[in-house]
Amino acid sequence: MLSKQIPKDVVLNLGKTVLFHFSSEAIQDGYALYQKGAVYNINVKEETVVTGRVSEDGEHEVSLNLHRFLESSCRCGQPEPCAHIIAVFFQLYASFGPPYQLILEWKSQRGKPKDQEQSSLDRPPMVTEVPHVSEKQAKKRIQNVLSVEEWKSVFDQRFEDFERIKMQNMTFKELEKGEGYTFTHIYREFYPGLLNSATFLDDDIGKLYRFHAQLETFLRLTEYEKQFGIPDYLHSHFHLNLKQLVDGMFKTAMEMDALRLRSEHLDLIEESLREFQNIFKLPSRYFDTIFRVFQVGWATIYHVEKWAVSYEKQLLDEKEKGSRAQFLDMALVHFAFLRDDLKEAFKRMESTEQFSSRHALIWLELLFHWEKWEALLKWLLALKPEFYRKTKDYYKDASVREEFHQYIEFFWKYAQYTGEEKEYEEMLVDCLPVTFYEYNEFLHVQQDFKRWVELQLLMGYSPSLINSADLKDVEQLEMDVLLPIYHQSVDRLIREKNRKSYKLAIRFLKKLQSIYKKLDRSWQFNEYIEKLSAQYGRLRAFQEELRKGKFIHD
């Protein structure tokens, strides 16, 4: 075997620079020759001299000098380093590592300043020897294995196999342009493969495995972005995949019985925590996305008091030493929450811009999940000023609207589960008009129709803008409270002084007439019409509409 006849480090080191001796066209043609199996009869003549033959419009003999590569030769007669030479080198390199990685490294180094290029080449090679993996090994399943280290070993092997299969079939152009193998393959193929490669008798351990499979996929996607980049037109899709994984990890952590797992498998949970800490190795641009997982992980799976105390102390020591890591400050806020230290949590929140109300919503979700109603109300009220301040940007920022209504929803859930509605109603009143729809629904459900009508009047809503089903319900249960809405709307429409408004005013007058009749107060409606006709006697068009409606006669 070639790997035993030639020193490995000689080939790997040459691989770091060899492609820079060839044109893009030569590399493209040489890689295509290697892929279609046109290279054969590879022999080692001396420790650093390798010969081979390439079939392309005839047979071409190639001699590679691994010690002085520029002295390599081919009998094709081309003056420049030809495709046949690099094709033979690709074939040789395949015994030590995947040749496609040479192209990826060459692609990443092109265009860099010479000094930067050289320093990059001085680093250890990115390529690694790819061991032969049997079909049985490749399809290995995890069955009731209680070791995160073994799970990670299988993850690494499966990804290595997955990426090699994807990459080795790609053309040079696809490798150069970053086509043919995209992040969607990782999310749609590698990720489901991980989920389907394990079975556990204990359902909660199965969920812990799923949590790590989701985390592994997240980390692999970020590595893909670092290595290949993401085209602008695919950025939103890439971040959607990251969000879906974060949502999945959050859901998985909330579903598992973490308390039982810690009680029965503490060593496994501790091992899981060590692997979980890899999120700190992520570039800072991912922190805001992954922090939600950090919050739920420490609040559920890893919520061992002595671990939390120890880790918080470690973070405080790092901060005291001058560390300004973004994740550090955010984590310290969360650990104060876990200790239920509201004062310290808000003090730390004020000292960092990274921790926002969006992250605080996770606390509310956790407290609701745990059914800690007193604590939920305490944190809801503590966060009230922050969300109230956000109402000034409510109509300008869609994210503010989304976060605000999530906050309001947790207030509503508290009221529903405890029957304590006072604080919820106060919040709705304080934040009007942005809470109109919630307060409208609240009063309607309470059948407090008098205040419901007052709310419509406050907002200046006419009957045509109010939900018809709501109007019908109120009319059936307490119709007299509707009178002010119709009276105010009629007066406003008449003041608009146009035929269209007059016609709508007549329609509302007919509704008023119907309500007064049902209340057995028709005389009061007749007096109202007389005053209305007299007050607007000079509005000829309005008078005509009154006659058409048969409210007055000549």
N, C-alpha and C positions, 0 to 999 in steps of 0.2 A: 504493500500500500504506500502511496505517495507520502502520507502523513508520517510514515515511519522512516522514509528515506531522506527527507529534507527537514532541516530544523524548522520548527513551527514559527519561531520568532522572526526568521529571515523572511518568510512569506508574508506574515502579518505586517511587519514593518515596511516592506516594499509596497504592500497594498495601500498604505496611507498616502503614498505620493505618486504611484504609478500612472494613474489616469491623467495626471496633469501633463504627461508627455504626449498625449494624443488629442486630436481634434474631436469635437462632439460627434461629427459624422463617423469617424473611425470607431469611437466607443459604441455608438448606436449599431453599426454594422457588425462589430465584433461580438456584442452581447447577443444579437440576433443569431449569429453563427453558433455561439455557445448554446443558446436555448434550443435550437433545432437539432443539436447533436452532430454538428459538422466537424467537431474536433475529436481526434482519435489518436491512438498510438503514442500516448504520453509516456516518455521514458526519462529516467535520470541518468545522464552520462557522467557527471561529476556531482559533488555535493551542491554546487551552485549553478549547474548547467542542466537545463531541461529541454528536451526536444519534443516536437509533436507535429501532427499533420492536420491540415484544414482542407475540407472539400468545398470548393466554390469555383465553378467554371474550370474544373481541373483540380489537381492536388497540389497543395503548397506546403513546403517543408519549413518549419519554424524552429529557431533555436533561441531559447531564453537564457540570458546571463543574469542570474539573480544578484550577483555581486556588483556588476557594472551593467545595469539594465540598458543603457543607451547603446551598448554593443550588441544587443539582441538583433537577430536578423530574420528575414523571410525571403524566399526565393521568388516571390511574386514580382520583384523588380520595382516596386513603388519607392520613390525617394523618401517620403515621409514615413514615420512609424505607422504601420498599416493595421487594418482591422484584424488580420490573421494573427498578429503578435498578441494583441490584447485578448483575442478569443482564446488562445492557448493559455494565457495567464488566468483568465476567468475559470477555465477548466481545472487548472492547477489549484487555484484558490478554493474551489468548491470542496476540496478535501479538508480544508481548515475552517471554513466559514461560508455563509451565504454571499455570493458575489453581488447580489443586489445592494448589500450594505455599502460596498465600495462606491457604487453610483450615488447613493444617498449622501455619503460623506463628501464625495466630490462635488455634488450639487450644493451642499451647504457651505463649502469653502470657496466656491467660485465667486469672484467679484470682491473678495475681501482684500484689504491692503496686504502687501507682501509680508510685512512684519507680523501682521495678525495671522496671516495664513500659516507662516512658519511656526508661530507659537502654538497654533492649533494642532499642527502636525506633530509637534513635540509631545503632545499629550498622549496618554495610553490610547490605543486604538479602540474604537467603539465596537468593533466586530468581536465576536466571541465564537469559539468553536461550537458548532451545532452537532451534538451527538446523534447517532442514529437512534430513532425511536421506533420500536415495533408497533404494528397496528394494535396489538393487545394493550401496550402501554399507553398509546395515544387515546384509547377509548376507556381508560381506567376510570372506574366510578368510586365515589366516596360512600362507604356504607357504614354508618354508625361510628365514624372516626371522631373521637373527641380530642382533636388537636388542631388548633388554628395554624400551627406551623405546617402540619401536613396539608391542610386545606390550601395554604399559600403555595406550597410546593406544587400541588396539582394545578392551581391557577397559573403559575409561571410556566409549567410545562405545556398546558393547553394553549396559552397565549403564544408561546414560542412556536408550537406546531401550527396554530391558526395563522399567525403572521407569515411564517415561512411558506405555507401553501399559497397564501394570497400573493406574496411578493415574487415568488420564484416564477410565476406564470405571467408576470407583467412585462411588457416591452420596455425598452429604454425610454421611449417617449412618455409612456405612462409614469415611469419612475421619475423622469425629469420634471414633468408637469404636475406631479402629485395626483394623477388620475388612476382609476382602476382599483385603488384601495383607499377607501375613505373612512372617516369616523363612523359613518352609518353602518359599515360592516361590523365594527366593534360592537355597536349598540344592538344591532339586529341579529347578529350571528354569534359572536363570541359570548355576549351576555346571556342569551337564552341557553347556550351550551353549558355555561356554568350552573345555571339554575337547575338544569335537567341532569346534571352529572352526580347528584348526591341524593341519598335516601337516609332517613333517620327514624328510629322508633319513637324518639322523643320529639314531639312537634315543636317545642320551644327551642331545642337545639337546632332543629331544621330552620327555624326563623333566624337564629343567630348566624347560621351558615349563609342564609340568604342576605342578611345584612352585610356580611363580608364580601359576598359576590357582587353586591351592588357597589360597595366601596371600591373594590378592585376595578370594576368597570369604569367608575368615575376617574380613578387614578390613571387608568390606561388611556382614557380619552384626553386627559390633560397632557400626558406624555406624547400622544399623537399630535396635538396642537403644537407642542414645543418642537417636534421633529419635522413635521410637514407643513405646519401653518394651516389656517382655515381661510378659504376665499371669502371676500366680503359678502357675496350673495348667499353664503351658507352660514354666516355667523348666527343668525337668529335660530336656525335649525340646530346648530351645535349647542347653543345655550339652552334650547328646549330639552335636548337629550340630557344635559347636566341637571336641569331642574327636575326632569322626570325621575332621575336616579335619586336625587335628594328627597323628593316626595316619597319615593319607594322606601328609602332608608328610614325616614321619619315614621311612616306607617308601620313598617316592620318592627321598629323599636317600641312603638306604642302598643302593638298587638301582643308581643311576647310577655310571658310571666317572668319578668326579670328578677323579682324577689325570690321565686322558687329556684331559678337558675343559680343565683348567687348563693343560695342556701345549700344546694346540692352539688354545684359544679363551680366552686369559687376559683379553682385553679384555671379552669377553662376561661372564665370571665376575665381573670387577670391577664392571661395570654392574649385574649381578645383586645384588651385595653392597650397592650403594648403595640399591637398591629394598628389599632385605631389611631394611635398618636402620629402615624405617618401623614395625617392631614396637615400637620405643622410644616411638612416639607414642601407643601404646595406653594407656588408663587402667590404673592399677596393679592393678585387680581381675582383669585378664586375664593378668598376668605369670606367675602360677604355671602357667597352662594353656599359654601360648605358649613358656615357657622351654625346654621339651623340644625345640622346633624350633630355638631359638637354639643349644642344645647340639649337635644333630646337624648343623646348618648349618655352624657353625664347625669342627666335627670332620671334616667331609667336603668339602662344596662349596668352602668359603672357607678351607680349611686351607693357607694360604700363610704361611710362617714370618714373613716381614717384615711382612705385614699383621697377624698376630696380635700380634707384638711391639709394633708401632706402636699398635694399638688398646688393648692392655693398658696401655701407658704413658699413653695419653690418659685412660683410666678412672682410673688412679692419680692423675693430675694433678687430675682433677675431685674425687676423694675428698679429696685434700690441701687443696683449696680449700673444703672443708666440705660437699660434696654428700652428701646422705643418700638418694639415689635407691635404691629397693629393687632395681631391676634391676642397678644398678652393682655392688653387693656380690655378687650372685649370679653375675654375669658374671665377676668377678675370680676367684672360686672355680674356675669352669670353665677359665679360661685357665691357671691353675696346673696343672690336670689335663692340659691339652694339652701343657704343657712337661714332663709326667711328674714334677712336683715335688710328691711326696706330702706332705712336711712342710709346705710353704707352703699347699697346698690345704686341709689339715686346720686349719691356723692360721686361715685365712680363714673356713672353715666355722664355727669356734667363735665368730667375731665377728659372725655374722649368723644370725638366727633363720629367715630366709626359705629358706635353702638346707637342704634336709632329705635324709634317707636316700633318699627317693623319687627325688630328682634324681641321687643318686649311682648309683642302679641303671642310669641311662643310660650311665654310664661302663663298667659291666660289660658292657652290651649292645654297646657300641662295641668294646671290647677283644676280646670273643668274636667279633664279626663280622670283625675284623681278624686273628683267630687269633694274637694276641699272648699266648701262654700264660703266660709268666713274669710279664709285667705284670699279667695277669688275676689270677694267684695273689697277687701283691703287694697289689693293691687289695682283693681278697677278704679277705685276712687283716687289712688295715688297717681295713676296715669292720666286722670281726667284733665288736668291743666295742660298737659302736653298735647293731647288730642284736640282739646278745645282751641289751642293756638293754631293747629293745623287747618281749622275751618276757614281761615282767611285765604288759603290757597286752594280751597275745595273745588272751585269752578275752573281753576287754571291747570290743575295737575291730576291726571287720572290715577296715579299711584296713591296720592293723598286720599282721594275719594274711596279707593279700594280698602286702604288700611283703616280709614275712619269707620267705614261700615262693618268691617270685621270686628273692630272694637265694640261698636254698638251691639253687634250680634251677641258678643259674650255677655254684655249687660242684660240683654233680653233672655239669654239662656239662664243666667243667674236668677232672674225674676221668675221664669217659668218653673225652675226646679225647686225654688225655695218658697215661692208665693210672696216674696218681699218685692214689691213693685215701686216703692217710694223713690229710691235712689235712681232707678231706671227712668221713671217719669221726669224727675228733676233734670237728669242728663238730657233727655229729649227736649225739654222746654228751654234749657240753657243754650242748646246748640241750634235752635231754630234760626233760619229756615232750612238748614241743610238736613235736619232730621224730620222734615215735614212728613214724609211717607211713613216712617216708623211711628211717629206720634199719631198720625191719622189712623193707622191700623190699630194702635194701642187703644185710643178712645173709642173706636168703633167696636172692638172686641169687648171693651168694658161696658158698652152701651151707655156711655156718658155722652149722649147726643147733644146736649146743650153746649158742652165745651167743644165737641166735634164741630158744631156749626160756628162757634167762635173762632176756631182755627181756620175754617174756610174763609171767614170774613177777614181775618187777619192777613191771610195770604192773597185776598182780593180775588178769590176764585168764584166764577159764575157757575150756575148749574151745568152749563155745557162743558165745563172743564173738570167736573167732578164725576167720578166713576158712577155710571148709571145704576149699577147693582147696589152700591152704597146708598144712593139716594132712595132707591126703592125700599131698602131695608128700613131706613129711618122713617120714611113715610108710613110704613106699615105699623111701626112700633111707637113713634112719637112725632106725628106729622106737624104739629104746631111749631116745633123748633125750626122747621125749614122756612117759615115765613120771612125772617130777616134776610136770608140768602136771596130769595126771589125779589123782595122789595129793593134791596141794595143793587141787584143786577139790573132791574128795570130802570131805576134812576140813572145809573151809569150809562146805560145804552141810549137813553133819551138825550143825555148831554153830549153824546157823540155826534148828534145832528146829521145823520145820513139815513137814507131809506132802508139800507140793509139792517142797520142797528134797530130801527123802528120795528121792522118785521119780527126780529128776534125778541124785542121787548113785548110785543103782542103775544108771542108764544108763551113767554113767562107769565104774562097777565092771565092767560087762560089756565095755566097751572095754578096760579094763586086763587083764581075763581073756584077751581075744583076743590082745593084744600079748604077754603073758607066755607064752601057748601057742606063738605063732609064734617066740618067742625060746628055746623049749624050756626054760622056767623056770616051769612051772605049779606046782611045789612051793613056789616063793617066793610066788606069789599066794595059795596056800592058807594059808600061814603068816600072810600079811597079813590075810586075812579072819578067821582065828581071833582075832588080836589086836584087830582092829577090832570084832568082835562082843563080845569081853570088855570092851573099853574103854567101849563105849556100851551095855552090857547093860541099863541102867535106862531106856533110851529105847524104850518099848514099841512105838511106831509104827514106829520105824526097824527094830526086830527083825522086825516083821511084813513090812516091805518086803524085808528080807534073805531071809525065807522064801519070799515070792512070787517073788523072783528066783532061788530055788533055790541060794542061797549057803550057807545053814544049814538044818538039819532038826531037828524036834522030837526 
